[in-house]
Amino acid sequence: MAPRERPLDGLPSPPAALGSRSGFHTNIEEILISEHDLNRRVTELAAEVQGYYAGQDLVLVGVLKGAIMFMTDLARQLPLSLEMDFMAVSSYGNATQSSGVVRITKDLDGSIEGRNVLLVEDVVDSGLTLRYLLENLRSRNPASLRVCALLNKRVPRKANVTVEHIGFEIPNRFVVGYGLDFAENYRNLPYIGVLKTDVYATS
């Protein structure tokens, strides 16, 4: 019987009752961004956004499901008149790299015509998904459209996109936690960690 992996120092082992879905801390190779650093940077980003939109109304458009934790925390720190709406797109599935083929699986509930829109993304890498979203949203005639991304992955861009507000620059590693997933798991980790390669290499 193979020995059990030790959890990361200071992190509890997941409950045995979770069975095969327990992955969690034992499948994390490294904590890339701590919960403390996430909280600090979201506060700083909120100050940036508030400074830009002071005295204006705002629509936050979150990209499901990855950006939901980030967008919720960001919104709670914005003393602005704002609305929240969501879009869901498919480009990854259960893979670790975007296929480049994007389709909308959930559209906005309301109109953004004539509104100030801040698109809230979890991670930008190739830029293909973001380019598609920006083109789609611009076609709806918002008064302004900007992007706030929690993570900017240092990989060659396949699409020329502008991201006005960036939380963290990260290396080209597969990360999970704080809303980011692999096969719908790990979203509820309070930090952003690097997933062990053997977890997804055979998936």
C-alpha positions in Angstrom: 0.0 0.0 0.0 1.5 3.3 -1.1 2.2 5.8 1.7 -0.2 8.7 2.1 1.1 12.1 0.9 1.7 14.6 3.7 -0.4 17.7 3.5 1.3 21.1 3.1 2.6 22.5 6.4 -0.1 24.2 8.4 -2.9 22.9 6.2 -5.4 20.4 7.4 -5.9 17.1 5.7 -9.2 16.9 3.8 -12.0 14.9 5.5 -11.9 11.2 4.5 -15.7 11.4 3.8 -15.0 13.4 0.7 -13.5 10.3 -0.9 -12.2 10.6 -4.4 -13.2 14.3 -4.6 -11.0 15.2 -1.6 -7.9 16.1 -3.6 -7.5 19.5 -2.1 -4.3 20.4 -0.2 -2.6 17.1 -0.8 -2.8 17.7 -4.6 -1.3 21.2 -4.3 2.4 21.3 -5.2 2.9 24.9 -4.1 0.9 27.8 -2.7 1.5 30.6 -5.3 -0.6 33.3 -3.8 -1.7 33.2 -0.1 -5.1 34.1 1.2 -3.5 37.2 2.9 -2.0 38.4 -0.4 -5.2 37.9 -2.3 -7.1 40.0 0.3 -4.5 42.7 0.2 -4.4 42.9 -3.6 -8.2 42.9 -4.0 -8.3 45.9 -1.7 -5.7 47.7 -3.9 -7.6 46.8 -7.1 -10.9 48.1 -5.6 -9.1 51.4 -4.9 -7.9 51.6 -8.5 -11.4 50.9 -9.9 -13.1 53.3 -7.5 -10.7 56.1 -8.6 -11.6 55.5 -12.2 -15.3 55.2 -11.8 -15.9 57.8 -9.0 -19.2 59.5 -9.5 -20.4 57.1 -12.2 -22.5 54.0 -12.2 -21.0 50.7 -13.1 -21.9 47.2 -14.3 -19.6 44.5 -13.2 -19.7 41.5 -15.6 -18.1 38.4 -14.1 -17.0 35.5 -16.2 -18.4 32.3 -14.6 -17.4 30.3 -12.9 -13.8 31.2 -12.3 -14.2 34.9 -11.4 -17.0 34.6 -9.0 -14.9 34.7 -5.8 -12.8 37.5 -7.0 -15.7 39.6 -8.3 -17.7 39.1 -5.1 -14.8 40.3 -2.9 -14.0 43.2 -5.3 -17.7 44.4 -5.4 -17.9 44.4 -1.6 -15.0 46.9 -1.4 -16.4 49.3 -4.0 -18.4 52.2 -2.5 -20.0 52.8 -5.9 -23.5 52.5 -7.4 -23.1 49.2 -9.3 -24.9 46.3 -10.7 -23.6 42.7 -11.1 -24.2 40.5 -14.1 -22.6 37.3 -15.3 -21.6 35.5 -18.5 -20.4 31.9 -18.9 -18.2 30.8 -21.7 -16.8 27.4 -22.7 -13.2 27.1 -24.0 -11.4 24.7 -21.6 -13.8 22.0 -20.7 -11.8 19.7 -18.4 -8.5 20.5 -20.2 -5.7 22.6 -18.9 -5.3 24.8 -22.0 -7.9 26.8 -23.9 -9.0 25.2 -27.1 -9.4 28.7 -28.7 -13.0 27.8 -29.6 -15.3 29.9 -27.5 -19.0 29.7 -27.0 -21.4 31.5 -24.7 -23.2 29.1 -22.3 -24.8 31.9 -20.2 -25.5 35.4 -21.5 -26.1 38.6 -19.6 -29.5 39.1 -18.0 -29.6 42.8 -18.7 -28.7 45.4 -21.3 -25.3 47.2 -21.1 -26.1 49.8 -23.8 -24.8 53.2 -22.6 -23.4 51.7 -19.4 -19.9 51.6 -17.9 -18.8 48.0 -17.9 -16.0 46.4 -16.1 -15.3 42.8 -17.3 -14.0 40.8 -14.4 -11.8 37.8 -15.4 -10.0 35.2 -13.3 -7.0 34.6 -15.5 -5.8 35.8 -18.9 -3.4 33.7 -20.8 -3.6 33.3 -24.6 -6.1 36.2 -24.8 -8.4 34.4 -27.2 -11.3 34.1 -24.8 -10.9 37.6 -23.6 -10.8 39.0 -27.2 -14.0 37.1 -28.0 -15.8 38.5 -24.9 -14.6 42.1 -25.6 -15.8 42.0 -29.2 -19.1 40.5 -28.1 -19.6 43.2 -25.4 -18.5 46.1 -27.6 -21.2 45.1 -30.1 -23.8 45.9 -27.4 -22.7 49.6 -27.3 -21.6 50.2 -23.7 -20.5 53.7 -22.8 -17.1 52.3 -21.7 -15.5 48.8 -21.4 -12.5 47.9 -19.3 -11.0 44.7 -17.9 -10.0 43.7 -14.5 -8.2 40.3 -14.3 -7.0 38.7 -11.1 -4.2 36.8 -12.8 -2.1 37.6 -15.9 -0.2 34.5 -17.0 3.2 35.1 -18.6 2.7 33.3 -21.9 2.8 34.5 -25.5 -0.4 36.2 -26.4 -2.4 34.7 -29.4 -4.7 37.7 -29.3 -3.9 41.4 -28.8 -6.0 42.4 -25.7 -5.7 45.2 -23.2 -6.1 44.5 -19.5 -6.4 47.8 -17.5 -6.4 46.3 -14.0 -4.2 43.2 -13.1 -4.0 41.6 -9.8 -0.9 39.4 -10.1 1.5 38.3 -12.8 2.1 34.6 -12.6 4.3 32.0 -14.5 2.9 29.5 -16.9 1.7 27.0 -14.4 -1.7 25.4 -13.9 -3.3 27.0 -10.9 -6.4 26.3 -8.9 -8.2 27.9 -5.9 -10.1 31.1 -5.2 -12.6 30.2 -7.9 -10.3 28.5 -10.4 -10.8 24.8 -10.9 -9.7 21.7 -12.5 -12.7 19.5 -13.6 -14.9 21.6 -11.3 -12.8 20.9 -8.2 -10.6 23.1 -6.0 -12.6 26.3 -6.5 -13.1 26.7 -2.7 -9.5 26.7 -1.7 -8.8 30.1 0.0 -5.5 30.5 -1.8 -4.2 30.1 -5.3 -2.0 27.0 -5.7 -0.2 25.1 -8.3 -1.8 21.7 -9.0 0.5 18.7 -9.1 1.1 17.6 -12.7 0.1 14.0 -12.0 -3.4 15.1 -11.0 -4.2 16.2 -14.5 -1.6 14.5 -16.7 -3.6 11.3 -16.9 -7.0 13.0 -17.0 
